[in-house]
């Protein structure tokens, strides 16, 4: 190899390493600038620099995700995939990471069909490798989230149940609280109110035992199940607990965060108004509808 080519390659490798370290520190724009300069060199001879080219494209995709430029991220991830799938040797872990990143980026874009496709390939490769339990559980949870957003609650339940089984077997019940909550939401979406209540209550039980508190959003979600099944008294009880927690938190947070939290409180008040309507208490219903309006 001529000396000029050696020096050019060393220069590109140095840019790549600097870009990598900047990205790890969260400096996505500076990292992208350096990685693009390294990419220019690697692209001149893709046959020789195939794997480094793919790695650079993968890092660039990550930089664009951090910068919330999801179209650019997808473009670079897909280019990396094209390089890897035409290579004679594809490191399985790199391909697994790439499908995960593509699934996550499509999820952020709201393209749930493509997210499901890439998360599915990610899961297949994990299973083929023998399956790291933590990554398998995460893969099933991610697929559950995608199918929930697509309104396919049956498939969401299937993947959440797989995630729950893996988590309970390998990490214990205390690590499964979010999966129980996700299952509650999926069963609610399916219209299976009994199982939704069961799984939300299980999540609450774990929180009380391990953290000594229950998050307000769990009371809100359980209240929504009771509301939809017409159990208005229990819905009001849950909403009161959620409102109490949210209001206490609201008092102690900076002004710039209050607007977002105010939206959650408004939802609690609005749904409490609907519950009181169901109970036939129009005066209370009007009170909470007005309080919800005042949170905007």
N, C-alpha and C positions, 0 to 999 in steps of 0.2 A: 504494500500500500504506500503510495507517495506520501512524503512528509506533510504536504499541505492538507491532504485528506485526514491524516492522523490528527493534526492540530485542529482542523475543523470539527472532527468528531469529539475531541477532548473539550473544545469550546462548547459544543452542544450539550455534552454530558454535564458540564459545569452549570450551564443555564438550567438544565433539567433539575439538578440537585438543589439549586437555589430556589427554583420555583416550587419544588416539593416542600422545602422547609418553610417557605413563606406561606404556602397553603395550609400547612399544619398549624401555623400561628394565626390563621384567619385572615391573612392579607390576600384576598382572592383576586383583586384587580392587578396588583403587582405580580402575583404568581402567574396570572394568565398572560401578562405581557412577556415574561421570561420564557414561559412554556411555549408560547407561539413562536418565539425566536428559535428555540430548540427544535420545534416542529418543522420549521423551514429547512433545517439541515437534514433531519431524518427523512423528510419526504423526497429529497433528491435521489435517494437510493433505498426505496422501501424494501427491496429484497434483502439487502444487507442489514437494515436497521428495523426489520419487521416488528420484533417484540418491543423494542424501545419506542418505536412509533406508536404502537397500540397503548403502551403505558402512558405516553405523553398525552395522547388523545383522551384517555381515561381520566387523567388528572385535570386536563382542561375542562372536561365535562363537569367534574366535581367543583372546579372554580366557578363555572357558570351557574351551577345549582346554588352555591352560596350567594352569588350575586343576583339570584332570582331571574336569570335569563334562561328560562327553561327550554326555549326553542334551540338556543345555541348549545345547551347541555345535551339535548337529545341528538342533535346533529353530530356532535363529537363522540358521544357514546356509540352511535350507530356506525360511525367511521371506524372506531376501535374494534367493534364487533366484526365488521367486514374484514379488517386486517387479520384478526385472530382466526376467523373461520376459514381463511385461505392459507393459513400458515401450516407447515408440516407438524409443528409441535405447539399445542395450545396448553398452557398451564391451567389446570382445572380451577384453581382458586381465583385466578384473574377473570376467567369466564363467569364464574359464580358471582363475583363482585360486580361484574359488568351488567349481568341480567338484573341483579338487585338494584343497581343504580338506575337502570332504565325503567324498571317497574316503579321505583319511588318517584322519578321525575315525571313519568306519565301520570302518576297519581296526583302530583302537585299541579299538573296542567289540567286535571279533570278529565283526562282521557282514560277512563276506567277499563275499557275493553283491552287496550294495549298494556295497561298496567297489569291486568290479570294474566295476559299472555306472557309477559316477561317474568312476573313473579312465579308463574307456573313452571317456566323453564329453570328458573333459579332453584325452585323446590326439587324438581326432577334431578338436577345435578347434585344437590345436597344428598338426596336419597341414594343416588348411585355411588357416592363417596362413602357411604356408611352412616352419614348423618350425625353432625354435631348437634346434641339435643337442644342447646340454646338457640342455635341458628334455625333448626327445624321448627321450634316453637314460634320464633319470630316470623318465619316464612308463612306458616299457617295463619298466624294472626294478621299478617299483612294481606293475605288473600281474603281472609274474613272481612277486613275493612273495605277492600275493593268491592266485594260482592254486596256488602251492606250499602255502599254508595250507589251501586247499580240497582238496588231494590230487589236483589236476588237473595232473600233472607234464608232460604233453604240451604244454599251453598255456603252462605256466611256461617250458619250454625255448624255445618259439617267441619269447616276449617277451624272454627273456634273450639269445637269439641276435641279435635286432634291436638290443638295447641294446649288445651287444658290437660289432656291425658299425659302429654309429654312433660308438661311443667310439674304436675303433681308427682309423677314417677321420679323425676330427676332433681327437682329443686324444692319441693314441699309446698304446702298450701299457702304459706305467706307470700310466695311469689306469684300466686295464681289469681290474686284479687282483681286485677284489671281484666283478666280473661273472663271471670265470672260476670263482671259488669258488662263486658262486650256481649256475652251470651244473653244477658238480660235484655240488652237493646235489640239484638237480632230476633229473639223470641217475641218481643213486643212488636217489631216490624211484621213478623209472621202472623200476628194476631193470637199467639199462644200466651195469653195473659198469665195463666197459672205458672208456667215455667219461667216467664219473665220475672214475676214476683219472687219465685224460688231462688233464682240466680242473683237478683239484686240483694235479697236478704242474706244470701251466703256471703256476698262481697262485704256487706255491712258487718256481718259477724266477724269476719277476718280482720277488718279495720279496727273494730272495738277491741279485739284480743291482742292485736300486734301494735296498733298505733294509738289506741285509747281515744279515737275520735272517728267520726264518719263524715266524709266530704259532703258539702252542700249539694253538689250536682247529683249525687246518688239519691238523696231525698227527693230532688226535683224529678229525676227519671222514674223513681218508684211511684211518686205522686202522679206522673203522667199515665202510668199503666193503670192505676186505680181510677183515674179520671176517664180513660177510654173504656174501661169495663163497667163504668157506672157506679163505682163504689166511692161516692163523693165524700163521705165522712172521713174515710182513710186518706183520700187524696188531700183534703184540707190539713189533716195532721202532718202529712209529709211536707206540704208546702210551708206550713208554719215553721217547721224545723229548718227547712232550707232558707227561708227568709231570715230567720234569727241568725244563722251562721253568716250569710252574705252581708247582712246589715252590720254585724260586729266587725267583719273584715273591712267593710267599706270605711268605717271610722278611722282605721289605722293605716290606710295606704295613701301615697301621694296623689295629688289632684289629677295628674296625667293618666293614672290608671283607673280612675273612678268611672269614667264613661263606659269602658268595656264591661266592668263589673256591674254597672247600673243596668246594662242590657239584660244580664242574667236575672237580676232582681225584678226587672219589669216583666220578664217571662213568668217568674214565680207569681207575681201579683195578678197577672192576666189569667193564668191558669187557675189561681185560687178564686178569681171572680167567676170563672166558668163552673168550678166545683160548687160554689155557693148558689149559682143559678140552678144547677142540678138538684140542690137541696131545697130549692124554692125560696131561698132567702135573698130576695131582690135587693134589699137595702145593703147587705154585706157585699153582694156581687158588685153593685154600683161603686161602693167604697174602694174595692180593690181594682176595678177597672180604672177609676180615677187616679189611684196611686200609681198604676202602671203607666198611665199617660204622663204623669208628672216626672217619671224617670227618664224621659227622652232628652 
